Structure formats: structure tokens, C-alpha cells
Amino acid sequence: MAQSRALTEVEEALDERRSFVVEAGAGSGKTYALVHGLRYLLASQRRYLERNNKRIACITYTNVAKNEISERLADDPLVFVGTIHEFLWSVIQRFQSELKMHLVDYNSTVRKPVENLEVLLDALPVVYSDRGRKFERGQLFHDDVIELSYRLFAHHPKIARIARSQFPYIFVDEYQDTEKRTIDLLLNHLLRGGEDGCLVGLFGDSMQKIYNSGVGSVSHERLTRISKIENYRCSRRVIELLNKIRPSLQQVAAGNNLDGQVAFFVGAPDVSHDGNLAAVRQILLRSGWTDDNTKVLMLTHRGIADRLKYRGLLDVYDRRGSFARDNLLDGTDAFADLFSKIEVLCRALDNQDFGTVFSVIGRDSLRLSRHSDKVHIAKILTELAKLRLNSDVGTILDYVFTKRVLQKSGAIRFIEDRAEAETPEAEKDKDFLANLRLVPYREVIEFTTFRESSTPFSTQHGVKGAEFDNVLVVVDDDGWNQYNIGNMMANTERLPQRFERSRNLFYVCCSRARDGLAVAFLSSPPNAAIETAKNWFGALNVHYL
């Protein structure tokens, strides 16, 4: 099979030392393209890198991707594969005097500055820790590493030059999910022209940005845009649909793609949501869609009544504010991320997967280097797994933090600190924290299972790029604040950011299907949305229940 044009363009850009961004549509083999570029560099530049003590940096967004890329490269020592925080810390950690100077300045800008920090740091090294910010101990957390790197590169050009010299090539995986501040740092301080600059290669898909923290699309005068238009995953009919949702990137079937089928269902207004969904499932079942070959992705907060076993948890977040429930479901909430880690740890314990345990806990937590260490952490996690079945959230949080299994994130500390302040938000934060602690933790288990298995919002601890034979997308726009699929399809959404989030979320869901795709609106969408559905899906494939 002939090599795709995009891979040839990547090779040409590397040969000519041109930085680039690869816009890789759904199912196009983005990771394959990234690894291909790394292998091409290693083949052509290995002697240069070895002789001059230089390396290639590959920045990843998830541990899953980090492990996958490292394995595909056979853990080649010339390639540094890690998170942006790990990468930047490897560059700046040696510049202790500069770090201390800027940490003192940065400390004055944070919500609760440490008094006499300059004196405290005299006898301490500045370190990076996965276990939270403690400036009084010289300890930086994730966001602090980004901020201090930015300050060091901006005020000490020599440090930026050393970074560019040490890593002449920097690849970024899933660039759309990378924070804007990080992309700015790379493009403004490391990407330069001539021999002095890094060659930066960004790999991802701006249309698959569904988290608020990501930069989304990226443009820069020194970035060559490369479009990867092949789709090896989806059926031909689904690809046709994706091309209508996204006219700017027209994909082509490039593998053993099935012909496929698509359908759009409009719920009956006088029938319950449960009834409408049951009707859709029956229709699909007659077409051969079974539980074994069908994935249901639910874009709804309320869920289906008999499955919704976490009402208490939702109620706590409903009382917190308009966006709180959205953030809980899409995983951007601080506690949602913590709950996900707890559940990943319990599953890893069941599988005796201590690699995952260590990855989630972090390098600065309980040691896992000796067999006795593994026995110790297994005992703690075994107790946690039992405790969470019959305890409330507060008990589980206390256990996790007291036993040093996980550390409070900066976001959780921020909420707790704000609850103690004398501000209008303090009382609401106090009530939220108190009510959350009272929720039975079994509801958290049910919620986390639902989010991981039945929504597109898999966390960074899960597997990205999932695909399924058949996909049923269930839409209920009632109750959402940050998404409205119906208004997006009707082109009546007044808020550009909500339109983009809704379109991207819909695109991500539809592009998971290898064969059949069905979209079901549990309540009637706007008439204009139905007209759009007739255009996208075909008039004969729009069905009224």
C-alpha cells in the first residue's frame, strides 16, 4: 500500500526543518503518524543526536499514550516521552537560583502566599511533586511548573537556548487538549527560526477538543499545516456524515471500510424518555444491533430512570451552580477526577496491575520499589475497595488522604481554602463540601461507571480513541448548560463557544462507529435541526417515533 500523502509531508517537513501541525481527522491513524515521524527522525538523525548528546521530546497528554508510544519505539533512550510538566521540569530543575528567585515573585501572586518564603528557600531545593503545592517546602505542583518555566524562558534567554539545544525536536500528542499557556510557551520560546530553534510537530485534531481546558485549534506563521484525510475506522456512510458535519476536512475511506448505515430518530413528544429509548433499541435490535456489538453513548444528565443510581450526587452538584453538573460529567470537576483515580486503583488492584497503581499514585507517594512495598499498598487498597462499598464520600476522602494513597489536587485545596475565607462564595463552598461528604460512595461508583462506559467523556486514566461496531448516540439537551446539540444542528446557538463544544462532542461520538450509527433525540429537536438531519443522514434515514 502506498504511503499516505500526510506521512510524506511530515518527512519533507522534518528534512527541511519546518515546524508543522498535523490535523488528523477521526480514525486517520494520528498516533501512527506521530510514531512514524519519530522513527523517521531516529533513522535520519541518530548519529547527530548521539554525538551531540541531544534528544527528541515527545509530550503526551495521558499515561496511556505515553506507554503506547514508548512501547512502539522500544523505549529508545534518544526519545523523552512524558507529560509537559515532566519535560519542562527536566529542563529547568538545574537552575535552582533562578527558580527560587521567580518562585518568590510568583508566591506573591497566589491566593495564600507563604510568608518569608525567600528565607525558607535558602536551605531547600525547589522540587516538582505530583502530591500538590507546598511552597514552604520548595514543592511545586503541575501548574507551577508551567508558570515558572514561562518566567524562566522569558527572563533568562540562555535557559531557553539550553532547552532548544538539548531538545532540537519536540513533538506534541493530542495538541488540542493541551492548555493554551503551554502551547504559547512552546511556540513563543522554543520554536525559533534557523539552527537555534526547535522543530515543533503538533499532532491532533482540533475538532476532537471536548474539554474546556484545551487550546483547540492552533495557528502560527511558522507552522506548516498538514491534513491527514484517511479514515481507516468508520464505515463509508459514517464518513459521508462526518464530512457534512466538518466540511473543512473531507475524509476518504482508506482501509477495509464497511459500507455501514446511519439513522436519526426523533422522540415522540407524548412518550417518556424511557419509552422513546426502548422503542429505538427495539428497532435497532431487529436490524441486528445487540448489546454485544453496540455501544450506547448518552449525552444526557438525567440518564434513564432505572439506570440513574446517583441522584444524591447530582443533587449536590445541582445546588452548587449552573455549570457544576456539566463539569462533573465531563470530568473537569476536581472531585470527579479524584473519584476516577480511586476507581482505577481499585480495578488495578483486582488485576494485580501495579504498573497502573504506580502511574496513578505518582512518584512521590507510597513507594512501590520492593515486594514489601507492594504488599503494603495492596493491603491499603484492599481496605479501600471494601470501605467504599458501605461508606460515605467523606469517609473515603479521609481514608485516601490520611493513608497517603492520593494527594489533594490544587483545585480541591482551592475550594477548601475558599470555603474558609470571608467571601460571598465561602458559604456555598462550605455547603457543597459538607453535602458531598454525606453522599453514599456507592453513588460515586455508579456515576463513575456510567461516565466511563456510557458517555464520550472517558478520563485521562482511560483509553482514548475508542471505537465500536455500532454506536447509538442518545441526546437529551434538557439540563445541559455547556452543550446543546439541537441548537447546534439548527444553527441557532447564540454562543460561539457552546456551538463549538456541541459540534465537537457530536463529531467525536459519531466518529466512534465502525459500521452503524444511530442518533436518537429523546425529545423533539427544533424543526431546523430535523432539516439538518435530513441533509446529513439522508431524508429516508430520519424516523419519527
C-alpha positions as CSV (number, residue, x, y, z in Angstrom):
1,M,0.0,0.0,0.0
2,A,1.3,3.4,-0.9
3,Q,2.3,5.7,1.9
4,S,-0.2,8.4,2.6
5,R,0.5,11.9,1.4
6,A,0.4,13.3,5.0
7,L,3.2,11.0,6.1
8,T,5.3,12.1,3.1
9,E,4.6,15.8,4.1
10,V,5.8,15.0,7.6
11,E,9.0,13.6,6.3
12,E,9.6,16.6,4.0
13,A,9.0,19.0,6.9
14,L,11.5,17.1,9.0
15,D,14.1,17.1,6.2
16,E,13.6,20.9,5.7
17,R,13.4,21.7,9.4
18,R,10.0,23.2,9.2
19,S,7.7,23.0,12.2
20,F,4.2,21.7,11.5
21,V,0.8,20.8,12.8
22,V,-0.8,17.5,11.7
23,E,-4.6,17.8,11.7
24,A,-5.6,14.2,11.9
25,G,-9.3,13.5,11.5
26,A,-11.1,10.8,13.3
27,G,-9.9,7.3,12.5
28,S,-7.0,8.6,10.5
29,G,-4.2,7.0,12.5
30,K,-2.9,10.0,14.4
31,T,-0.7,8.0,16.7
32,Y,0.7,6.0,13.8
33,A,1.7,9.3,12.1
34,L,3.4,10.6,15.2
35,V,5.3,7.4,15.8
36,H,6.2,7.3,12.0
37,G,7.7,10.8,12.4
38,L,9.7,9.8,15.5
39,R,11.1,6.7,13.7
40,Y,12.0,8.8,10.6
41,L,13.9,11.2,12.8
42,L,15.7,8.4,14.6
43,A,16.7,6.8,11.3
44,S,18.0,10.0,9.8
45,Q,19.3,11.9,12.9
46,R,20.5,9.2,15.3
47,R,24.3,9.8,14.8
48,Y,23.8,13.5,15.2
49,L,21.7,13.1,18.3
50,E,24.1,10.7,19.9
51,R,27.3,12.6,19.1
52,N,25.9,15.9,20.4
53,N,24.1,14.5,23.5
54,K,20.7,15.6,22.2
55,R,17.3,14.0,22.4
56,I,13.8,14.2,20.9
57,A,11.0,15.2,23.2
58,C,7.5,13.7,22.8
59,I,4.9,15.3,25.0
60,T,1.9,13.3,25.8
61,Y,-1.5,14.1,27.4
62,T,-2.2,10.8,29.0
63,N,-0.2,7.9,30.6
64,V,-2.0,5.5,28.2
65,A,-0.5,7.4,25.3
66,K,2.9,7.7,27.0
67,N,3.1,3.9,27.5
68,E,1.9,3.2,24.0
69,I,4.4,5.5,22.2
70,S,7.3,4.2,24.4
71,E,6.4,0.6,23.5
72,R,6.2,1.3,19.8
73,L,9.7,2.9,20.0
74,A,11.1,0.0,22.1
75,D,11.9,2.6,24.8
76,D,14.5,4.2,22.7
77,P,16.7,6.3,25.0
78,L,17.0,9.1,22.4
79,V,13.3,9.9,22.8
80,F,12.0,11.5,26.0
81,V,8.3,10.6,26.3
82,G,6.4,12.2,29.1
83,T,3.9,14.9,30.2
84,I,4.6,18.6,29.6
85,H,5.3,19.0,33.3
86,E,7.9,16.2,33.3
87,F,9.5,17.6,30.1
88,L,9.8,21.2,31.4
89,W,11.0,20.1,34.8
90,S,13.8,18.1,33.2
91,V,15.0,21.3,31.6
92,I,14.6,23.9,34.4
93,Q,15.3,21.8,37.6
94,R,19.1,22.5,37.5
95,F,18.6,26.3,37.6
96,Q,17.9,26.5,41.3
97,S,18.9,30.1,42.0
98,E,16.7,31.4,39.1
99,L,13.8,29.1,40.2
100,K,14.0,30.4,43.8
101,M,14.0,34.0,42.6
102,H,11.0,33.6,40.4
103,L,9.2,31.4,42.9
104,V,9.4,34.2,45.5
105,D,7.8,36.6,42.9
106,Y,5.2,34.0,41.9
107,N,4.3,33.3,45.5
108,S,3.2,37.0,45.9
109,T,0.5,36.5,43.2
110,V,-1.1,33.3,44.6
111,R,-4.3,33.3,46.8
112,K,-2.5,32.3,50.0
113,P,1.2,33.4,49.7
114,V,3.7,31.8,52.1
115,E,5.3,34.3,54.4
116,N,9.1,34.7,54.5
117,L,9.4,32.3,51.6
118,E,12.8,33.7,50.5
119,V,14.3,32.8,53.8
120,L,12.7,29.3,53.9
121,L,14.1,28.5,50.4
122,D,17.6,29.3,51.4
123,A,18.0,25.8,52.9
124,L,15.7,24.0,50.5
125,P,15.9,22.8,46.9
126,V,12.9,23.6,44.6
127,V,11.3,20.3,43.6
128,Y,8.4,19.1,41.4
129,S,5.9,16.9,43.1
130,D,2.7,15.1,42.0
131,R,1.4,15.5,45.5
132,G,0.4,19.1,45.5
133,R,1.8,22.6,46.1
134,K,3.8,23.3,49.2
135,F,6.0,26.4,48.6
136,E,7.2,26.4,52.2
137,R,8.9,23.1,51.4
138,G,10.1,24.2,48.0
139,Q,7.5,21.9,46.4
140,L,5.8,22.8,43.0
141,F,2.7,21.3,41.5
142,H,1.8,20.8,37.8
143,D,0.6,24.4,37.0
144,D,3.5,25.9,39.0
145,V,6.0,24.1,36.7
146,I,4.3,25.7,33.6
147,E,4.3,29.1,35.2
148,L,7.9,29.1,36.4
149,S,9.1,27.7,33.0
150,Y,7.4,30.5,31.3
151,R,9.0,33.0,33.6
152,L,12.5,31.5,33.3
153,F,12.3,31.3,29.5
154,A,11.0,34.9,29.3
155,H,13.5,36.4,31.6
156,H,16.6,34.2,31.0
157,P,17.0,33.6,27.2
158,K,20.0,31.5,28.0
159,I,17.8,28.9,29.7
160,A,15.5,28.8,26.6
161,R,18.6,28.4,24.4
162,I,19.8,25.4,26.5
163,A,16.3,23.8,26.2
164,R,16.4,24.3,22.4
165,S,19.9,22.8,22.3
166,Q,19.1,19.8,24.4
167,F,15.8,19.1,22.6
168,P,16.1,20.2,18.9
169,Y,12.9,18.3,18.1
170,I,9.6,18.5,20.1
171,F,6.5,16.5,19.2
172,V,3.2,17.1,21.0
173,D,0.5,14.4,21.1
174,E,-3.2,15.5,21.3
175,Y,-2.3,19.1,20.9
176,Q,-5.9,20.2,21.0
177,D,-6.2,19.1,24.7
178,T,-3.0,21.0,25.7
179,E,-3.6,24.2,27.6
180,K,-3.2,27.4,25.7
181,R,-0.5,28.6,28.1
182,T,1.6,25.5,27.3
183,I,1.2,25.9,23.6
184,D,2.2,29.6,23.9
185,L,5.3,28.6,25.8
186,L,6.4,26.1,23.1
187,L,5.7,28.4,20.2
188,N,6.9,31.7,21.7
189,H,10.1,30.5,23.5
190,L,11.2,27.2,21.9
191,L,10.1,27.4,18.3
192,R,12.5,29.7,16.6
193,G,13.9,30.1,13.1
194,G,17.3,29.0,11.9
195,E,19.6,26.5,13.5
196,D,19.0,27.8,17.0
197,G,15.3,26.8,17.2
198,C,13.4,23.7,18.0
199,L,11.4,22.0,15.3
200,V,7.9,21.6,16.8
201,G,5.5,19.0,15.5
202,L,1.9,19.1,16.8
203,F,-0.3,16.1,16.3
204,G,-4.0,16.0,17.0
205,D,-7.4,17.1,15.8
206,S,-9.0,20.5,16.8
207,M,-12.5,19.0,16.2
208,Q,-12.0,16.5,18.9
209,K,-11.4,19.1,21.6
210,I,-14.3,18.5,24.1
211,Y,-12.7,19.7,27.3
212,N,-12.7,23.4,28.2
213,S,-9.1,23.5,29.2
214,G,-7.7,22.6,25.8
215,V,-6.4,25.1,23.3
216,G,-8.4,23.6,20.4
217,S,-7.1,24.9,17.0
218,V,-3.6,26.3,16.7
219,S,-2.1,28.6,14.0
220,H,1.3,30.2,13.8
221,E,3.2,31.7,10.9
222,R,6.0,29.1,11.3
223,L,3.7,26.1,11.5
224,T,3.0,24.2,8.2
225,R,-0.5,22.7,8.2
226,I,-0.6,19.0,7.2
227,S,-4.1,17.4,6.8
228,K,-4.4,13.6,7.3
229,I,-7.6,12.8,5.5
230,E,-7.6,9.0,5.5
231,N,-10.2,7.3,7.7
232,Y,-9.3,3.6,8.5
233,R,-12.1,3.2,11.1
234,C,-15.5,4.3,10.1
235,S,-17.9,2.9,7.5
236,R,-18.3,4.8,4.2
237,R,-21.8,6.0,5.2
238,V,-20.5,7.4,8.5
239,I,-17.6,9.1,6.7
240,E,-20.1,10.8,4.4
241,L,-21.9,12.1,7.5
242,L,-18.7,13.3,9.2
243,N,-17.7,15.2,6.0
244,K,-21.0,17.1,6.2
245,I,-20.5,17.9,9.9
246,R,-17.0,19.0,9.1
247,P,-16.7,20.4,5.5
248,S,-13.2,21.8,6.2
249,L,-11.6,18.3,6.4
250,Q,-13.0,15.9,3.8
251,Q,-12.0,12.3,4.7
252,V,-11.8,9.3,2.4
253,A,-12.2,5.6,3.2
254,A,-8.7,4.2,3.3
255,G,-8.9,0.7,4.7
256,N,-11.2,-2.2,4.6
257,N,-14.1,0.1,5.5
258,L,-17.6,-1.3,5.7
259,D,-20.5,0.3,3.8
260,G,-22.4,0.9,7.0
261,Q,-25.7,2.5,7.9
262,V,-26.9,5.7,9.6
263,A,-30.2,6.6,11.2
264,F,-31.7,9.6,13.0
265,F,-34.6,9.1,15.4
266,V,-36.9,11.9,16.7
267,G,-38.6,11.0,20.0
268,A,-42.4,11.2,20.3
269,P,-43.4,14.2,22.4
270,D,-46.2,12.3,24.3
271,V,-43.9,9.4,25.3
272,S,-41.4,9.3,28.2
273,H,-37.7,9.3,27.6
274,D,-37.5,5.8,28.8
275,G,-40.2,4.8,26.3
276,N,-38.6,6.5,23.4
277,L,-35.2,4.9,24.1
278,A,-36.8,1.5,24.4
279,A,-38.6,2.0,21.1
280,V,-35.3,2.9,19.4
281,R,-33.5,-0.1,20.9
282,Q,-36.2,-2.4,19.6
283,I,-35.9,-1.1,16.1
284,L,-32.2,-1.5,16.2
285,L,-32.4,-4.9,17.7
286,R,-34.5,-6.1,14.7
287,S,-31.6,-4.8,12.5
288,G,-29.1,-6.9,14.3
289,W,-27.8,-4.4,16.8
290,T,-27.2,-6.4,20.0
291,D,-25.7,-5.5,23.4
292,D,-22.5,-7.2,22.3
293,N,-21.9,-5.2,19.1
294,T,-23.5,-1.8,20.1
295,K,-22.1,1.0,22.3
296,V,-24.6,3.5,23.8
297,L,-23.2,7.0,24.3
298,M,-25.6,9.0,26.4
299,L,-25.4,12.8,26.0
300,T,-27.8,13.3,28.8
301,H,-27.7,14.3,32.5
302,R,-30.8,12.6,33.6
303,G,-30.0,9.3,32.1
304,I,-32.6,6.6,32.1
305,A,-34.6,6.3,35.3
306,D,-33.8,2.7,36.1
307,R,-30.1,3.3,35.5
308,L,-29.7,6.5,37.3
309,K,-28.4,5.4,40.8
310,Y,-26.6,8.6,41.8
311,R,-29.4,11.1,42.2
312,G,-27.9,12.3,45.5
313,L,-24.6,13.1,43.9
314,L,-26.3,15.0,41.1
315,D,-28.4,16.9,43.6
316,V,-25.3,18.1,45.4
317,Y,-23.8,19.4,42.2
318,D,-27.1,20.9,41.0
319,R,-27.2,23.1,44.1
320,R,-23.6,24.1,43.6
321,G,-24.2,26.1,40.4
322,S,-25.2,26.1,36.7
323,F,-22.1,24.5,35.3
324,A,-21.2,22.2,38.2
325,R,-23.2,19.2,36.9
326,D,-21.7,19.6,33.4
327,N,-18.2,19.7,34.9
328,L,-18.9,16.6,37.0
329,L,-20.0,14.6,33.9
330,D,-17.2,15.8,31.5
331,G,-14.5,15.1,34.2
332,T,-13.2,18.7,34.6
333,D,-14.5,18.8,38.2
334,A,-11.7,18.3,40.7
335,F,-13.6,15.6,42.7
336,A,-14.7,13.8,39.5
337,D,-11.0,13.4,38.6
338,L,-10.2,12.2,42.1
339,F,-13.1,9.7,42.1
340,S,-11.9,8.3,38.8
341,K,-8.4,7.7,40.2
342,I,-9.8,5.9,43.2
343,E,-11.9,3.6,40.9
344,V,-8.9,3.0,38.6
345,L,-6.8,2.0,41.6
346,C,-9.4,-0.5,42.8
347,R,-9.7,-2.1,39.4
348,A,-5.9,-2.2,39.1
349,L,-5.7,-4.0,42.4
350,D,-8.2,-6.6,41.2
351,N,-6.0,-7.2,38.2
352,Q,-2.7,-7.1,40.2
353,D,-1.6,-4.3,37.8
354,F,0.9,-2.5,39.9
355,G,2.2,-0.5,36.9
356,T,-1.2,1.3,36.7
357,V,-1.2,1.7,40.5
358,F,2.2,3.4,40.4
359,S,1.1,5.5,37.4
360,V,-2.0,6.8,39.2
361,I,-0.5,7.3,42.7
362,G,2.6,9.1,41.4
363,R,6.2,9.0,42.0
364,D,6.2,11.0,45.3
365,S,3.6,8.8,47.1
366,L,3.9,5.4,48.7
367,R,6.9,3.6,47.5
368,L,6.4,0.6,45.2
369,S,10.0,-0.4,44.5
370,R,10.2,-3.6,46.7
371,H,7.9,-6.5,47.1
372,S,7.1,-5.5,50.7
373,D,6.0,-2.0,49.4
374,K,3.6,-3.7,47.0
375,V,2.2,-5.8,49.8
376,H,1.7,-2.7,51.9
377,I,-0.1,-0.7,49.2
378,A,-2.2,-3.8,48.3
379,K,-3.3,-4.0,51.9
380,I,-4.3,-0.3,51.9
381,L,-6.1,-0.6,48.6
382,T,-7.9,-3.8,49.6
383,E,-9.3,-2.0,52.7
384,L,-10.3,1.0,50.4
385,A,-12.1,-1.3,48.0
386,K,-14.2,-2.8,50.8
387,L,-14.7,0.5,52.6
388,R,-16.1,2.3,49.6
389,L,-19.0,-0.2,49.3
390,N,-20.7,0.9,52.5
391,S,-19.3,4.3,53.4
392,D,-20.0,7.9,52.5
393,V,-17.8,10.1,50.4
394,G,-16.3,11.9,53.4
395,T,-15.0,8.6,54.9
396,I,-13.4,7.6,51.6
397,L,-11.8,11.0,51.2
398,D,-10.4,11.0,54.7
399,Y,-9.0,7.4,54.2
400,V,-7.4,8.2,50.9
401,F,-5.7,11.4,52.1
402,T,-4.7,10.0,55.6
403,K,-3.2,6.9,54.1
404,R,-1.4,9.0,51.6
405,V,-2.8,7.0,48.7
406,L,-3.6,10.2,46.8
407,Q,-2.9,13.8,47.4
408,K,-5.4,16.7,47.3
409,S,-5.1,18.4,44.0
410,G,-4.5,22.1,43.8
411,A,-8.2,22.6,42.6
412,I,-9.5,20.8,45.7
413,R,-7.3,22.8,48.0
414,F,-8.5,25.9,46.3
415,I,-12.1,25.0,47.0
416,E,-11.3,24.2,50.7
417,D,-9.4,27.4,51.1
418,R,-12.1,29.5,49.6
419,A,-14.7,27.9,51.9
420,E,-12.7,29.2,54.9
421,A,-12.4,32.7,53.5
422,E,-14.8,35.5,54.4
423,T,-16.3,35.9,50.9
424,P,-19.8,35.5,49.4
425,E,-18.7,32.2,47.8
426,A,-17.5,30.8,51.1
427,E,-20.9,29.7,52.4
428,K,-21.8,28.0,49.1
429,D,-18.4,26.1,49.1
430,K,-18.9,25.1,52.8
431,D,-22.4,23.7,52.0
432,F,-21.1,21.9,48.9
433,L,-18.2,20.2,50.7
434,A,-20.4,19.2,53.7
435,N,-23.2,17.8,51.4
436,L,-20.7,16.0,49.2
437,R,-19.2,14.2,52.2
438,L,-22.6,12.8,53.1
439,V,-23.3,11.2,49.7
440,P,-23.0,7.4,49.8
441,Y,-19.9,6.5,48.0
442,R,-21.8,3.7,46.1
443,E,-23.4,6.6,44.1
444,V,-19.9,7.7,43.1
445,I,-19.1,4.1,41.9
446,E,-22.4,4.1,39.9
447,F,-21.7,7.6,38.4
448,T,-18.0,6.8,37.5
449,T,-19.1,3.5,35.9
450,F,-21.8,5.3,33.9
451,R,-19.4,8.1,32.8
452,E,-16.6,5.7,31.7
453,S,-18.9,3.2,29.9
454,S,-21.8,5.2,28.6
455,T,-20.5,8.7,27.7
456,P,-17.7,10.0,25.5
457,F,-16.1,11.7,28.5
458,S,-13.5,9.0,29.2
459,T,-10.9,10.4,31.6
460,Q,-7.2,10.7,31.0
461,H,-6.9,7.4,33.1
462,G,-8.9,5.5,30.4
463,V,-8.3,4.6,26.8
464,K,-8.6,7.3,24.2
465,G,-9.8,6.8,20.6
466,A,-12.2,4.0,21.5
467,E,-14.2,2.6,18.6
468,F,-17.2,0.2,18.3
469,D,-19.1,-1.8,15.7
470,N,-22.3,0.1,16.2
471,V,-22.9,3.3,18.1
472,L,-26.2,4.7,19.4
473,V,-25.9,8.3,20.5
474,V,-28.7,9.3,22.9
475,V,-29.3,13.1,23.1
476,D,-31.3,15.0,25.7
477,D,-30.5,18.7,25.6
478,D,-32.6,19.5,28.7
479,G,-30.5,20.2,31.7
480,W,-27.2,21.0,29.9
481,N,-25.6,24.4,30.1
482,Q,-22.4,23.9,28.1
483,Y,-23.8,21.8,25.3
484,N,-26.9,21.9,23.1
485,I,-26.8,19.5,20.1
486,G,-30.2,20.6,18.8
487,N,-29.4,24.3,18.6
488,M,-26.1,23.4,17.0
489,M,-27.8,21.4,14.3
490,A,-30.4,24.1,13.9
491,N,-27.6,26.7,13.6
492,T,-29.5,28.8,16.2
493,E,-26.9,28.6,19.0
494,R,-26.1,32.2,20.0
495,L,-22.9,31.4,22.0
496,P,-20.0,30.5,19.7
497,Q,-18.1,28.5,22.4
498,R,-21.2,26.4,23.1
499,F,-21.7,25.8,19.4
500,E,-18.1,24.6,19.0
501,R,-18.3,22.4,22.1
502,S,-21.6,20.9,20.9
503,R,-20.4,20.3,17.4
504,N,-17.1,18.8,18.6
505,L,-18.9,16.5,21.1
506,F,-21.3,15.3,18.4
507,Y,-18.4,14.7,15.9
508,V,-16.5,12.7,18.5
509,C,-19.5,10.5,19.3
510,C,-20.4,9.9,15.6
511,S,-16.8,9.1,14.6
512,R,-16.6,6.1,17.0
513,A,-18.7,3.8,14.7
514,R,-17.0,1.2,12.6
515,D,-20.3,0.1,11.0
516,G,-23.6,1.5,12.0
517,L,-24.5,4.9,13.6
518,A,-27.8,5.9,15.1
519,V,-28.7,9.2,16.8
520,A,-31.8,9.4,19.0
521,F,-33.2,12.6,20.3
522,L,-35.4,11.7,23.4
523,S,-37.3,14.9,23.0
524,S,-38.2,16.7,19.8
525,P,-35.3,18.9,18.5
526,P,-36.0,22.2,16.7
527,N,-37.5,21.8,13.2
528,A,-34.4,23.4,11.7
529,A,-32.3,20.6,13.4
530,I,-34.5,18.0,11.8
531,E,-33.9,19.6,8.4
532,T,-30.2,19.5,9.0
533,A,-30.5,15.8,10.0
534,K,-32.3,15.1,6.7
535,N,-29.3,16.7,4.9
536,W,-26.6,14.9,7.0
537,F,-28.3,11.5,7.4
538,G,-30.5,11.4,4.3
539,A,-34.3,12.1,4.4
540,L,-35.1,8.4,4.3
541,N,-33.0,7.8,7.4
542,V,-34.8,10.2,9.6
543,H,-37.5,8.4,11.6
544,Y,-40.3,9.7,13.9
545,L,-41.1,7.5,16.8
